[in-house]
C-alpha cells in the first residue's frame, strides 16, 4: 500500500466532520508520536482519544510520519552495525550512555517542531478547503 500524496492527505483530513482545530490537533499528535522512536500510530490514537482530538487525523498522520521515520531508523542501525564491526558492542553502549539523553532531547525537539508546523499547516489547509468547497458558484 502506497502512502497518500500530500493533496490526498489534505483532502482526507478536510473531509472529516470535526472542527478544523480538532482535526489539526489530531494531526499534530500523530506527527509528534509518529516521529518519536518507539511510538507510532497506536500511541497517537490513544493520546488523541484521551485529549479529545480527531482520532482519524492522528492515526492517518501518525502512520504517514511513522513511514517517513523509517530512513532515520535504517541509518541509525547502519551506523550501529558499522560501529560494532570496528569497536564492538561496548563502544555502542558507552555512546548510548554518553549521548542518550541528548539524543532523546533532539528527537523530542524535532517532533515538537514537526507537530507545531503540522498543526498550523493542517488548520490553514482544512479551513481553506472548506471555505472553497462551501462557497456558492
VMD Tcl script that draws the C-alpha trace (Angstrom):
set ca {
  {0.00 0.00 0.00}
  {1.48 3.31 -1.09}
  {1.48 6.44 1.02}
  {-1.14 9.02 0.01}
  {0.08 12.15 -1.70}
  {0.03 15.41 0.26}
  {-3.05 16.54 -1.68}
  {-4.89 13.27 -0.91}
  {-3.91 13.54 2.75}
  {-5.27 17.10 2.98}
  {-8.49 16.12 1.21}
  {-8.99 13.19 3.59}
  {-8.34 15.40 6.62}
  {-10.55 18.22 5.31}
  {-13.41 15.80 4.74}
  {-13.56 14.82 8.41}
  {-16.60 16.07 10.31}
  {-14.85 17.65 13.32}
  {-13.98 21.34 13.62}
  {-10.67 22.31 11.95}
  {-8.97 22.85 15.32}
  {-9.68 19.25 16.42}
  {-8.51 17.87 13.08}
  {-5.31 19.92 13.31}
  {-4.85 18.79 16.92}
  {-5.17 15.16 15.92}
  {-2.74 15.66 13.03}
  {-0.21 17.33 15.34}
  {-0.47 14.46 17.85}
  {0.02 11.97 15.03}
  {3.08 13.81 13.74}
  {4.65 14.16 17.19}
  {4.26 10.49 18.11}
  {4.94 9.26 14.58}
  {8.35 10.93 14.54}
  {9.44 9.81 18.02}
  {11.22 6.47 18.21}
  {9.33 3.60 19.86}
  {5.94 5.26 19.39}
  {3.62 5.34 16.44}
  {0.07 5.38 15.16}
  {-1.49 3.43 18.04}
  {0.10 5.73 20.60}
  {-1.17 8.70 18.58}
  {-4.67 7.19 18.50}
  {-4.63 6.67 22.27}
  {-3.38 10.18 23.06}
  {-5.92 11.73 20.64}
  {-8.68 9.77 22.38}
  {-7.57 10.99 25.82}
  {-7.16 14.61 24.66}
  {-10.44 14.52 22.66}
  {-8.82 15.40 19.35}
  {-9.66 13.88 15.98}
  {-8.61 10.22 16.15}
  {-8.74 9.62 12.39}
  {-6.35 12.52 11.76}
  {-4.00 11.26 14.48}
  {-3.99 7.76 13.01}
  {-3.60 8.91 9.40}
  {-0.77 11.38 10.06}
  {0.83 9.11 12.66}
  {1.02 6.29 10.10}
  {2.47 8.59 7.41}
  {5.01 10.07 9.83}
  {5.99 6.61 11.01}
  {6.76 5.56 7.43}
  {8.83 8.72 6.96}
  {10.87 7.86 10.07}
  {12.00 4.54 8.54}
  {15.07 6.02 6.77}
  {16.22 7.54 10.06}
  {15.97 4.18 11.82}
  {17.75 2.39 8.96}
  {20.58 4.94 9.09}
  {20.86 4.51 12.86}
  {21.07 0.72 12.51}
  {23.65 1.03 9.75}
  {25.77 3.34 11.89}
  {25.45 0.97 14.85}
  {26.42 -2.02 12.72}
  {29.46 -0.16 11.43}
  {30.45 0.79 14.97}
  {30.03 -2.79 16.24}
  {32.23 -4.12 13.46}
  {35.02 -1.69 14.32}
  {34.80 -1.08 18.04}
  {32.48 -3.75 19.44}
  {29.31 -3.61 21.48}
  {30.97 -1.89 24.42}
  {31.55 1.21 22.30}
  {27.86 1.26 21.30}
  {26.64 1.05 24.90}
  {29.13 3.71 26.03}
  {27.97 6.02 23.24}
  {24.31 5.48 24.14}
  {25.03 6.10 27.81}
  {27.01 9.25 27.00}
  {24.56 10.76 24.49}
  {21.25 9.02 25.19}
  {19.68 11.96 26.97}
  {20.79 14.44 24.33}
  {19.66 12.16 21.53}
  {16.19 11.81 23.03}
  {16.05 15.55 23.65}
  {16.88 16.13 19.98}
  {14.11 13.72 18.91}
  {11.61 15.45 21.21}
  {12.63 18.89 19.90}
  {12.33 17.73 16.28}
  {8.98 16.06 16.96}
  {7.68 19.18 18.72}
  {8.70 21.41 15.82}
  {7.13 18.99 13.33}
  {3.91 18.89 15.38}
  {3.68 22.70 15.59}
  {4.22 23.03 11.84}
  {1.72 20.24 11.16}
  {-0.91 21.89 13.36}
  {-0.60 25.23 11.57}
  {-0.46 23.76 8.07}
  {-3.41 21.43 8.70}
  {-5.52 24.18 10.24}
  {-4.92 26.52 7.30}
  {-5.45 23.76 4.71}
  {-8.70 22.48 6.24}
  {-10.15 25.98 6.63}
  {-9.16 26.94 3.07}
  {-10.59 23.72 1.61}
  {-13.87 24.10 3.47}
  {-14.21 27.78 2.57}
  {-13.62 26.97 -1.11}
  {-15.97 23.99 -1.06}
  {-18.79 25.89 0.69}
  {-18.54 29.00 -1.49}
  {-21.52 29.28 -3.87}
  {-20.66 29.09 -7.60}
}
mol new
graphics top color blue
foreach p $ca { graphics top sphere $p radius 0.5 }
foreach p [lrange $ca 0 end-1] q [lrange $ca 1 end] { graphics top cylinder $p $q radius 0.2 }
display resetview
